[in-house]
Amino acid sequence: MDTENAAAPTGRGGEEVFPHSEKAEGPISAAIIAAGIGAATLGLLTTLAEASTDVSDGLKWSDSVGPLSGKTILAVVVWLLAWAILYAVLRNKPYESTRALVIGLALIALGGAGNLPSVLPTLRLSGSAAGVRSDQRYTI
C-alpha cells in the first residue's frame, strides 16, 4: 500500500470512499460488543432483582453488600466470557469497529434502562404533573 496516499479518499462523482484498514479490527470490536453485553447483563439482573424477591435473595452473595454483589459478579463473568468468545470468533476478521460501536452503545443503553427500576420508585413527581399529588411516588 502506498503510504503517501493511504489516507487519501478515493471515489467517483463526489463520493469519497476511504480505504479500510488492512489490520483486522475484530479484537477491538469484540471488546466493544462484550462491554455492551456486560452492561446489558447488569441491567437485566437489576430488573429481575427488583421484580422478584426470590431473584434478589439469590443474588445476595454478601450480606453487607446485598444483591449488588451477585449482580456485579455475574455481569463481570458474562462480560469476560463474551469477550473471550467474541475475540475467538472475530480475531482475524475485518469486522467494522463502527458497527461494533453502534451495537455496543445500544446494549449499554439497554443496560442503563434496566437499571432504572431501582431509581424510578424513589422519584417524586411534581404536583402539577397531570393532577398527581406531590406526595405520590412513581411506581412501575
Protein Blocks (a to p, Z undefined) as FASTA:
>chain_A
ZZklmmpccdeehiacddddfbdcklmmmmmmmmmmmmmmmmmmmmmmmmpmklmmmmmm
bfklommlmmmmmmmmmmmmmmmmmmmmmmmaccdfklmmmmmmmmmmmmmmmmmmmmmm
mpccdfklgoiafkbccdZZ
